[in-house]
Amino acid sequence: MRRERKRLSVFTRRALVAALGQASLFGMLGFRLYRMQVIDGARYATLAVDNRVSARLVAPPRGEIHDRYDTLLAGNKPHWRALLMVEKTKDASASLAAFSRLIPLDPAERQRIAHAIMVHQPFIPVLLRDYLSWEEMARLAVNAPALPGILVDVGTTRFYPFGPDFAHLVGYVGPPVPGQLAGTPVLNLPGMRVGKSGVELQQNQPLTGQPGLVRLEVNALGRVIRDLSHDPGQPGETVRLHVDAGLQQLMATRLATEQSASAVVLDLGSGAVMAMGSTPSFDPTLFDTGVPARQWKEWVTNQRAPLLDKAGAGLYAPGSTFKPVVALAGLTSGAITPGTHFFCPGYLELGNHRFWCWNHGGHGSLDVTSAICQSCDVFFYHTALATGIDRIAAMARRLGIGAPPPIDLPGFDPGFVPTREWRAGQGKPWTLGDTVIQGIGQGFVQATPFTLALMAARVATGRVISPRVAAAVGAETIAHPPAPDLGVPEPYLALVRQGMREVVNNPLGTAYASRLPDSNMEMAGKTGTAQVFDGPQNEDTAQLPWKFRPNALFIAFAPFAAPRYALSVVVEHGNEGADAAAPIARDLMEAVLARDPASRSVAPGSVPGDPRS
């Protein structure tokens, strides 16, 4: 009996110990559950969501660029790309290795990706491969379970419907450079592009927009199950230009008939740039997708410089298109008067040097108007000597040559007009011979097609025209106040305008063959032929190799009675302004007058909105 009680006592103690152990275990388990569900419940819920939800910033759609009639000039089109979400993979190297077995990566790509993984913040995806083909996209989708952290996404490519026709004016985009990435982390987002030239660069900030946020539900392998939310961000603003796409296409077609040429058409009422082109040109889309090495080499070795925007940055001796500047400088300074006549025997002798007129037989006695009409060099040799280079330079800057270009585009060159001070800075004296050749737009003076068009516009209106390309950004119209007075007496401007009228409409004029067919729409203009090397003045330049022929230039405004448009055309090595540049100018002027009704006519010396109109 005693033995039974002893055995029962031992069993009871053991049962009690076991019960206490079980109670402790369940107590600890209960406390653990309470801690997880109550005390730390919010934290574990967040971790669960983090494991289930993938969130990433996305690049916003870049704003579109339209012409004045809302024709698309720059837009976006979708393409496939592969991204890596570093925080969604335990081993980024293993994921990359698996990816490269499906889509090979060259050493440069591997180096770029490794650097991006190291410097990017976790919420910024790393671009593995852009512009995936359909086969590559399908290959990645099928193998998604073996590619943790890697997803196929839709990006955008910048699209230019008119291709080379607008390449210089609208510009192009490309990936940000390292200096830009350091200052703006959002630019690290895959697909972000920045403007590199033209309107794309000038209006880059409003075109860029604000980034969005995408939240995706993923499984344990990182494969996307569904789209929880998709905030595309704030798209960039639409930028509307003054440019007329139809006129720009016509310009590109006409300029392409020459080997290398450029042109600018300005609206004198609003100061709008109606068209501005440079040929040969290039495909701007390639700068977004990547320029092949062979194509880049072809561009940079082409002596006709397709990458250069000749309209705004091409520098040329203006030749005889500079004569209106010299005439106005002489008239306003009192060096000559409306009644001044100079006799042209075909040359001017200065010291022991003879400066020839283009007409070696001579023009006889001429005044300002007839000298402009017949483009007499000798008249302007005399005028330049009487006026002096500094007064000529001052008038050139007033008319837009050699002064900062008043336009809302980057990269425009002001041109150059020499002065005595400039020459002294070179340690050389200014000579009378220097003055003589500047009088016919040769020597040191340089202008761009834009500054030549600007000069024609200011002569036509007597106002300080300041051209503009952008008409509106988003819903905001860009204000363009009335142009102030040029400060040149109207009678002097009228003399020069009359001379330019006779250039085109007088049988003695140098561009009579390029007059407009409608006699009610007279065009006034000025031809220019500028030598590019020092050769004999009586040589037949048409027989020279292309690069040694003179540049052909022409400036114009129309209609003469109420000017509404001004333009310039420069044909590199076109030989004669009357033969190469003037016919193009005639076609452009005829087109712009036909496309824009005459209801907005502007009288010489006035613009709409001017109280004197």
NUMI-868826 format. One line per 10 residues: number of its first residue (from 0); their letters; for each residue x negated, y negated, z negated of C-alpha. Coordinates in Angstrom, 1 decimal, always signed. Each point is the difference from the previous one (the first is absolute). Layout:
BEGIN
NUM> A> X/Y/Z; ...
END
This chain:
BEGIN
0> MRRERKRLSV> +0.0/+0.0/+0.0; -2.8/-2.3/-1.0; -1.7/+0.8/+3.3; +3.1/-0.9/+2.0; +0.3/-3.3/-1.8; -3.6/-0.7/+0.6; +0.4/+0.8/+3.7; +3.1/-2.3/+0.2; -1.9/-2.8/-1.7; -2.8/+0.2/+2.6
10> FTRRALVAAL> +2.5/+0.1/+2.9; +1.8/-3.0/-1.4; -3.2/-2.0/-0.3; -1.0/+0.9/+3.5; +3.5/-0.9/+1.3; -0.2/-3.3/-1.8; -3.4/-0.8/+1.6; +1.3/+1.0/+3.4; +3.0/-2.2/-0.5; -2.1/-2.9/-1.2
20> GQASLFGMLG> -2.2/+0.4/+3.1; +3.0/+0.1/+2.3; +1.5/-3.0/-1.7; -3.3/-1.9/+0.4; -0.3/+1.0/+3.6; +3.5/-1.0/+0.9; -0.5/-3.2/-2.0; -3.1/-0.9/+1.9; +1.8/+0.9/+3.3; +3.0/-2.1/-1.0
30> FRLYRMQVID> -2.2/-2.9/-0.9; -1.8/+0.3/+3.3; +3.2/+0.1/+1.9; +1.3/-3.0/-2.1; -3.3/-1.9/+0.8; +0.2/+0.8/+3.7; +3.7/-0.8/+0.4; +0.5/-2.8/-2.4; -3.2/-1.7/-1.0; -1.9/+0.5/+3.4
40> GARYATLAVD> +3.1/+0.6/+2.2; -0.3/-3.2/+1.9; -3.7/+0.6/+0.8; +0.5/+3.5/+1.2; +3.0/-1.1/+2.1; -2.3/-2.5/+1.7; -2.6/+2.6/+0.6; +2.6/+2.3/+1.5; +1.2/-2.7/+2.3; -3.6/-0.7/+1.0
50> NRVSARLVAP> -0.5/+3.6/+0.9; +3.2/+0.0/+2.0; -0.1/-3.4/+1.6; -2.7/-1.5/+2.2; +0.0/-3.8/+0.2; -2.2/-2.0/+2.5; -0.2/-3.4/+1.4; +0.6/-0.3/+3.8; -1.1/-2.7/+2.4; +2.9/-2.3/+1.1
60> PRGEIHDRYD> +0.9/-0.3/+3.7; -2.0/-2.9/+1.6; +2.2/-2.8/+1.2; +0.8/-0.3/+3.7; -1.0/-2.7/+2.4; +2.6/-1.3/+2.5; -0.1/-2.5/+2.8; +2.4/-3.0/+0.2; +2.8/+2.2/+1.4; -0.6/+2.7/-2.7
70> TLLAGNKPHW> -1.8/+2.3/+2.4; -2.2/+2.4/-2.0; -3.7/-0.8/+0.3; -1.3/+2.0/-2.9; +1.8/+2.8/-1.9; -0.5/+3.4/-1.7; +0.5/+3.6/+1.1; -0.2/+3.1/-2.3; -2.7/+2.7/+0.0; -1.0/+2.9/-2.3
80> RALLMVEKTK> -2.8/-0.1/-2.5; -1.5/+2.2/-2.8; -0.4/-1.4/-3.5; -1.6/+1.3/-3.2; +1.6/-0.8/-3.4; -2.9/+0.6/-2.3; +2.0/+0.3/-3.3; +2.1/+2.8/+1.6; -2.9/+2.4/+0.4; -2.3/+1.5/-2.6
90> DASASLAAFS> -2.8/+0.3/+2.4; -0.2/-2.6/+2.7; -3.1/+1.7/+1.5; +1.9/+3.3/+0.5; +3.0/-1.8/+1.5; -2.4/-1.8/+2.5; -1.7/+3.3/+0.8; +3.3/+1.6/+0.8; +1.1/-3.0/+2.1; -3.2/-0.1/+2.0
100> RLIPLDPAER> +0.4/+3.7/+0.9; +3.3/-1.0/+1.7; -1.2/-3.4/+1.3; -3.8/-0.4/+0.2; -1.5/-3.1/-1.6; -3.3/-1.4/+1.3; -2.7/-1.2/-2.5; +1.0/-3.7/+0.3; +3.6/+0.8/-0.8; -1.0/+2.1/-3.0
110> QRIAHAIMVH> -2.2/-2.9/-1.3; +2.9/-2.4/+0.4; +2.4/+2.3/-1.8; -2.4/+0.6/-2.8; -0.6/-3.7/-0.5; +3.8/-0.7/+0.0; +0.7/+2.7/-2.6; -2.7/-1.6/-2.2; +1.2/-3.6/+0.2; +3.8/+0.2/+0.6
120> QPFIPVLLRD> +2.4/-0.2/-2.9; +2.1/+3.2/-0.5; +3.3/-1.4/+1.4; -1.7/-1.0/+3.3; -0.1/+3.0/+2.5; -3.2/+0.8/+1.8; +0.2/+0.2/+3.8; -1.3/+3.3/+1.3; +0.9/-0.3/+3.7; +2.0/-2.6/+1.8
130> YLSWEEMARL> +1.8/+0.5/+3.3; +0.7/+3.8/-0.4; +1.1/+1.8/+3.1; +3.3/+2.0/-0.1; -2.0/+3.3/-0.2; -2.2/-1.3/-2.9; +3.1/-1.2/-1.9; +1.7/+3.4/+0.5; -3.2/+1.8/-1.1; -0.1/-2.0/-3.3
140> AVNAPALPGI> +3.7/+0.5/-0.7; -0.2/+3.8/+0.4; -3.0/+0.2/-2.3; +1.3/-2.5/-2.6; +0.0/+2.5/-2.9; -3.7/+0.5/+0.4; -0.6/-3.8/+0.1; +0.7/-1.4/-3.5; +0.1/-3.8/-0.1; +0.0/-0.3/+3.8
150> LVDVGTTRFY> +3.1/-1.3/+1.8; +1.0/-1.0/+3.5; +1.4/-3.5/+0.2; +1.3/-2.4/+2.6; -2.1/-3.1/+0.7; +0.3/-2.8/+2.5; -2.1/-1.1/+3.0; -0.1/-3.6/+1.2; +1.7/-0.1/+3.4; -0.5/-2.7/+2.7
160> PFGPDFAHLV> +2.6/+0.5/+2.8; -1.7/-2.4/+2.4; -3.5/+1.4/-0.6; -2.8/-2.1/+1.4; +2.3/-2.8/+1.1; +0.2/-1.4/-3.6; -3.2/+1.5/-1.5; -1.8/-3.2/-0.6; +3.0/-2.1/-1.0; +1.8/+2.4/-2.3
170> GYVGPPVPGQ> -3.3/+1.7/-1.1; -0.4/+3.4/-1.6; -0.2/+1.7/-3.4; -2.5/+2.4/-1.5; -0.9/+1.6/-3.4; -1.2/-2.4/-2.7; -3.7/-0.4/-0.4; -1.7/+0.8/-3.3; -0.1/-3.6/-1.2; +3.8/-0.3/+0.4
180> LAGTPVLNLP> +0.6/+3.3/-1.9; -1.9/-1.2/-3.0; +2.1/-3.0/-0.4; +3.4/+1.5/+0.8; +0.5/+3.6/-1.3; +3.3/+0.4/+1.9; -2.0/-0.1/+3.2; -1.3/+3.4/-1.0; +3.4/+1.6/+0.8; -0.1/+2.3/+3.0
190> GMRVGKSGVE> +1.3/-1.8/+3.1; -0.6/-3.5/-1.2; -1.2/-2.2/+2.8; -1.2/-3.6/+0.2; +0.0/-2.5/+2.8; -3.3/-0.3/+1.8; +0.7/-2.7/+2.6; +2.7/-2.2/+1.5; +3.4/-0.3/-1.6; -0.6/+3.3/-1.9
200> LQQNQPLTGQ> -2.8/-1.7/-1.9; +1.5/-3.5/-0.3; +3.3/+1.3/-1.4; -1.5/+3.1/-1.8; +1.4/-0.9/-3.4; +3.7/-0.2/+0.9; -0.3/+2.9/+2.4; -1.5/+2.3/-2.7; +3.0/+0.3/-2.4; +0.1/+1.8/-3.5
210> PGLVRLEVNA> -0.7/+3.7/-0.7; +2.8/+2.4/-0.8; +0.3/+3.1/-2.3; +1.0/+3.6/+0.9; +1.0/+2.6/-2.6; +0.1/+3.6/+1.1; +1.0/+3.2/-1.9; -2.7/+2.7/+0.3; -0.3/+3.6/-1.1; -2.9/+1.6/-1.9
220> LGRVIRDLSH> -2.0/+0.2/+3.2; +0.5/-3.7/+0.8; +2.3/+0.7/+2.9; +2.7/-2.7/+0.5; +3.5/+1.2/-0.9; +1.9/-3.2/+0.5; -0.2/-3.8/+0.2; +1.1/-1.5/-3.3; -0.3/-3.6/+1.1; -1.6/-1.9/+2.8
230> DPGQPGETVR> -0.7/-3.7/-0.4; -1.7/-1.1/+3.3; -1.1/-3.2/-1.6; +0.5/-3.4/+1.5; -0.8/+0.0/+3.8; -2.1/-2.8/+1.4; +1.8/-3.0/+1.4; +0.9/-0.2/+3.7; -2.1/-2.8/+1.7; +1.6/-1.6/+3.0
240> LHVDAGLQQL> -2.2/-1.8/+2.5; +0.7/-2.8/+2.4; -1.5/+2.1/+2.8; +2.1/+1.2/+2.9; -0.8/+3.6/+0.7; +1.2/-0.2/+3.6; -2.3/-2.9/+0.8; -2.8/+1.7/-1.8; +0.4/+3.0/+2.2; +0.0/-2.1/+3.1
250> MATRLATEQS> -3.2/-1.8/-1.2; -1.7/+3.4/-0.6; +1.0/+1.1/+3.5; -1.3/-3.1/+1.7; -3.2/-0.2/-2.0; -0.7/+3.7/+0.7; -0.5/-1.0/+3.7; -3.3/-1.5/-1.1; -2.9/+1.9/-1.6; +0.0/-2.1/-3.1
260> ASAVVLDLGS> +2.4/-2.9/-0.8; +2.1/-1.7/-2.7; +2.9/-2.4/-0.2; +2.1/-2.0/-2.5; +3.6/-1.4/+0.4; +1.3/-2.5/-2.5; +3.4/-1.5/-0.6; -0.4/-3.7/-0.3; +3.3/-0.5/-1.9; -0.6/+2.3/-2.9
270> GAVMAMGSTP> -3.7/+0.6/+0.3; +0.8/+3.7/+0.4; -2.5/+2.4/+1.6; +2.1/+1.6/+2.7; -2.6/+2.4/+1.3; -3.8/+0.5/-0.5; -1.9/+2.7/+1.7; -3.5/+1.3/+0.7; -1.1/+2.7/+2.4; -1.4/+2.6/+0.1
280> SFDPTLFDTG> +1.6/+1.1/-3.2; +0.2/+3.2/-2.1; +2.5/+2.4/-1.7; +0.4/-1.4/-3.6; +1.6/+3.3/-1.2; -3.4/+1.7/+0.1; -1.2/-2.2/-2.9; +2.6/+1.6/-2.3; -0.5/+3.6/+1.2; -3.7/-0.3/+0.5
290> VPARQWKEWV> -2.0/-1.2/+3.0; -1.9/+2.9/+1.8; -3.7/-0.6/+0.2; +0.0/+0.1/+3.8; +2.8/-2.6/+0.1; -1.8/-2.3/-2.4; -3.2/+0.2/+2.0; +1.9/-0.8/+3.2; +1.5/-3.1/-1.6; -3.1/-1.4/-1.5
300> TNQRAPLLDK> -2.2/+0.5/+3.1; +2.6/-1.4/+2.4; -1.4/-3.4/+1.2; +3.6/-1.2/+0.4; +0.4/+0.2/-3.8; +3.5/+1.6/-0.5; -0.2/-0.3/-3.8; -0.5/-3.8/+0.2; +3.0/-2.2/-0.1; -1.1/-2.4/+2.7
310> AGAGLYAPGS> +3.0/-2.2/-0.4; -1.1/-1.1/-3.5; -3.6/+0.9/-0.3; -1.4/+0.0/+3.6; -2.3/-3.0/+0.5; -0.3/-1.5/+3.4; -1.3/-3.2/+1.5; +3.3/-1.7/+0.9; -1.3/-1.4/+3.3; +2.3/-2.6/+1.6
320> TFKPVVALAG> +2.9/+0.8/-2.3; -2.0/-2.2/-2.4; +0.3/-3.1/+2.2; +3.3/-1.2/-1.6; -1.8/-0.1/-3.3; -2.8/-2.1/+1.5; +2.5/-2.3/+1.8; +1.9/-0.7/-3.3; -3.2/-0.5/-1.9; -1.1/-2.6/+2.6
330> LTSGAITPGT> +3.4/-1.7/+0.1; +0.5/-0.3/-3.8; -3.5/-1.2/-0.6; +0.2/-2.6/+2.7; -2.9/+1.5/+2.0; +2.4/+0.1/+3.0; +3.4/-1.5/+0.7; +2.9/+1.2/+2.1; -1.3/-2.1/+2.8; -3.6/+1.3/-0.1
340> HFFCPGYLEL> -1.3/+1.5/+3.2; -3.2/+1.9/+0.5; -1.4/+0.9/+3.5; -0.9/+3.6/+0.6; -2.6/+0.6/+2.8; -0.2/+3.7/-1.0; -2.6/-0.4/-2.8; -1.3/-2.2/-2.8; -3.7/-0.8/-0.3; -1.3/-0.4/-3.5
350> GNHRFWCWNH> -3.8/-0.5/-0.2; -1.6/+2.6/+2.2; +2.9/+2.4/-0.2; +3.1/+0.3/+2.3; +3.3/+1.2/-1.5; +2.2/+1.3/+2.7; +3.8/-0.3/+0.4; +1.7/+3.3/+1.0; +0.8/-1.9/+3.2; -3.4/-0.7/+1.4
360> GGHGSLDVTS> +1.5/-2.3/+2.6; +1.4/-2.3/-2.6; +3.5/-1.2/-1.0; -0.5/-3.7/+0.6; +1.5/-2.5/-2.5; +2.3/+1.5/-2.6; +1.9/-1.1/-3.1; +0.9/+2.2/-3.0; +3.1/+1.5/+1.5; -1.5/+0.8/+3.4
370> AICQSCDVFF> -3.2/+1.3/-1.7; +1.9/+2.5/-2.0; +2.1/+0.9/+3.0; -3.1/+0.8/+2.1; -2.1/+1.1/-2.9; -2.8/-2.4/+1.0; -3.2/+0.8/-2.1; -1.7/-3.3/+0.8; +2.9/-2.1/-1.5; -0.3/+1.9/-3.2
380> YHTALATGID> -3.8/-0.2/+0.0; +0.4/-3.8/-0.1; +2.8/+0.1/-2.5; -2.0/+2.3/-2.4; -3.1/-2.3/+0.2; +2.2/-3.1/-0.7; +1.8/+1.7/-2.9; -2.7/+1.8/-1.8; +0.0/+3.6/-1.4; +1.1/-0.9/-3.5
390> RIAAMARRLG> +3.2/-1.7/+1.3; +0.6/+3.0/+2.3; -0.4/+2.4/-2.9; +2.4/-2.0/-2.2; +2.7/+0.1/+2.7; -0.6/+3.8/+0.6; +0.6/+0.7/-3.7; +3.1/-2.2/+0.0; +1.3/+2.1/+2.9; -0.9/+3.3/-1.8
400> IGAPPPIDLP> -3.4/+1.0/+1.4; -2.7/+0.3/-2.6; +2.4/-0.4/-3.0; +1.4/+2.8/-2.3; +2.6/+1.8/+2.0; +3.5/-0.9/-1.3; +1.5/+3.5/+0.3; +1.3/+2.7/-2.4; -2.4/+2.7/+1.3; -3.4/+1.0/-1.2
410> GFDPGFVPTR> -3.2/+0.1/+2.0; +0.6/-3.0/+2.3; -3.1/-1.9/+1.0; +0.2/-3.8/+0.1; -2.3/-0.4/+3.0; -2.7/-2.5/+0.0; -0.7/-3.5/+1.2; -3.6/-1.4/-0.5; -1.0/-3.3/-1.6; -3.2/-2.0/-0.3
420> EWRAGQGKPW> -0.2/+1.0/-3.7; +0.3/+3.7/+0.8; -2.7/-0.3/+2.6; -2.3/-1.9/-2.4; +0.6/+2.8/-2.5; -1.7/+2.3/+2.5; -3.0/-2.3/+0.1; +0.8/-1.1/+3.5; +1.1/-3.3/+1.5; +3.3/-0.5/+1.8
430> TLGDTVIQGI> -0.6/-1.0/+3.6; +2.1/-1.7/+2.6; -0.2/+3.1/+2.1; +1.7/+1.9/-2.9; +2.8/-2.5/+0.0; +0.4/+0.3/+3.8; +0.7/+3.7/+0.0; +2.2/-0.1/-3.0; +2.2/-2.4/+2.0; +1.0/+2.9/+2.3
440> GQGFVQATPF> +0.4/+2.6/-2.8; -3.4/+1.7/+0.5; -3.1/+0.0/-2.2; +0.6/+0.6/-3.8; +3.8/-0.5/-0.1; +2.0/+3.1/-0.6; +3.7/+0.7/-0.3; +2.3/+3.0/-0.4; +3.2/+0.6/+2.1; +2.0/-0.9/-3.1
450> TLALMAARVA> -1.7/-3.4/-0.5; +0.4/-0.7/+3.7; +3.7/+0.7/-0.2; +0.2/-2.1/-3.2; -1.8/-2.9/+1.8; +2.5/+0.2/+2.9; +2.9/+0.0/-2.5; -1.2/-3.1/-1.8; -0.6/-1.8/+3.3; +3.5/+0.9/+1.2
460> TGRVISPRVA> +1.8/-1.2/-3.2; -2.3/-2.5/-1.6; +0.6/+1.9/-3.2; -2.3/+2.1/-2.3; +1.6/+3.3/+1.0; -1.0/+2.8/-2.5; +1.0/+3.4/+1.4; +1.6/+2.7/-2.1; +0.4/+3.7/+0.7; +2.2/+1.1/-3.0
470> AAVGAETIAH> +3.6/-1.2/+0.1; +1.4/+1.8/-3.1; -1.1/+2.3/-2.9; +2.9/+2.1/-1.2; +3.0/-2.3/-0.4; -2.1/-3.1/-0.3; -0.5/-2.2/+3.1; -3.4/-1.6/+0.2; +0.4/-3.8/+0.2; -1.9/-1.9/+2.7
480> PPAPDLGVPE> +0.2/-3.7/-0.6; +0.0/-2.5/+3.0; -3.5/-0.6/+1.4; -1.5/-3.4/-0.9; -1.1/-2.6/+2.6; -3.3/+0.7/+1.7; -1.1/-3.6/-0.3; -0.8/-0.4/+3.7; +1.7/-2.9/+1.9; +2.8/+1.3/+2.2
490> PYLALVRQGM> -1.1/-1.9/+3.1; -3.4/+1.8/-0.1; +1.7/+3.4/-0.4; +2.4/-0.9/+2.9; -3.0/-0.6/+2.3; -1.6/+3.4/-0.9; +3.4/+1.8/+0.3; +0.5/-1.6/+3.4; -3.4/+1.2/+1.1; +0.8/+3.5/-1.1
500> REVVNNPLGT> +3.3/-0.2/+1.8; -1.8/-0.8/+3.2; -2.4/+2.9/-0.5; +2.9/+2.4/+0.7; +2.4/-2.1/+2.1; -2.2/-2.2/+2.2; -1.5/+1.6/+3.1; -3.4/-1.4/-1.0; +0.3/+1.7/-3.4; -2.2/+3.0/-0.8
510> AYASRLPDSN> +3.0/+2.2/-1.0; +2.5/-1.0/+2.7; +0.4/+3.6/+1.1; +1.3/+0.9/-3.5; +2.9/-2.5/-0.3; +3.3/+1.3/-1.3; +2.6/+0.8/+2.7; +2.7/-2.1/-1.7; -0.8/-3.7/+0.7; +2.1/-0.9/-3.0
520> MEMAGKTGTA> -2.4/+1.9/-2.2; -3.3/-1.6/+0.8; -3.0/+1.5/-1.8; -3.0/-2.2/-1.0; -3.4/+1.6/-0.4; -3.7/-0.1/+0.3; -2.3/+2.5/+1.6; -3.5/+0.9/-1.4; -2.9/+1.9/+1.4; -2.9/+0.5/-2.5
530> QVFDGPQNED> -3.4/+1.3/+0.9; -1.4/+2.8/-2.3; -3.6/-0.2/+1.2; -2.3/-2.5/+1.5; +0.0/+0.6/+3.8; +0.0/-2.1/+3.1; +3.1/-2.2/+0.1; +0.5/+0.7/+3.7; -0.1/+3.8/-0.4; +3.0/+2.1/+1.1
540> TAQLPWKFRP> +0.8/+1.2/-3.5; +2.7/+2.5/+1.3; -2.9/+2.1/+1.3; -1.7/+0.2/-3.4; +0.2/+3.0/-2.3; +3.2/-0.2/-2.2; -1.8/-1.0/-3.2; -1.7/-3.0/+1.8; +3.1/-1.5/+1.6; +1.5/-3.1/-1.6
550> NALFIAFAPF> +2.9/+0.2/-2.4; +3.4/-1.1/+1.4; +2.2/-2.1/-2.2; +3.4/-1.8/+0.2; +2.1/-2.0/-2.4; +3.5/-1.2/+0.6; +3.3/-1.4/-1.4; +3.5/-0.1/+1.5; +2.5/-1.3/+0.9; -1.9/-3.3/+0.6
560> AAPRYALSVV> +3.0/-2.2/-0.6; +0.8/+1.6/-3.3; -2.7/+2.4/-1.1; +1.1/+3.1/-1.9; -3.0/+2.4/+0.4; -3.7/-0.2/+0.3; -2.4/+2.8/+0.8; -3.6/+1.0/+0.8; -1.5/+2.8/+2.1; -3.6/+1.0/+0.0
570> VEHGNEGADA> -1.3/+2.7/+2.4; -3.5/+1.1/-0.8; -2.3/-0.3/+3.1; +3.1/-0.7/+2.1; -2.1/-2.4/+2.1; +2.5/-2.8/+0.7; +2.7/-1.3/-2.4; +2.3/-0.9/+2.9; -0.3/+3.5/+1.5; +0.0/+2.3/-3.0
580> AAPIARDLME> +1.5/-1.8/-3.1; +2.6/-2.4/+1.6; +2.1/+2.7/+1.7; +0.3/+1.9/-3.3; +1.0/-3.3/-1.8; +2.6/-0.7/+2.6; +1.6/+3.4/-0.4; +0.0/-0.3/-3.8; +1.4/-3.5/+0.0; +2.8/+1.0/+2.5
590> AVLARDPASR> +0.9/+3.0/-2.2; +0.1/-1.9/-3.3; +2.1/-2.8/+1.6; +2.4/+2.6/+1.4; +0.2/+1.9/-3.3; +0.7/-3.1/-2.2; +2.7/-2.4/+1.2; -0.7/-3.6/+0.5; +2.4/-1.1/-2.8; -3.0/-0.6/-2.4
600> SVAPGSVPGD> -1.8/-2.5/+2.3; -2.5/-2.2/-1.6; -0.9/-3.4/+1.4; -3.7/-0.8/+0.3; -1.2/-1.5/-3.3; +2.8/+1.5/-2.1; +1.1/+3.2/-1.6; +3.4/+1.1/-1.4; +0.6/-1.3/-3.5; -2.2/-3.0/+0.7
610> PRS> +2.0/-3.2/-0.8; -1.4/-1.6/+3.1; +1.3/+2.7/+2.3
END
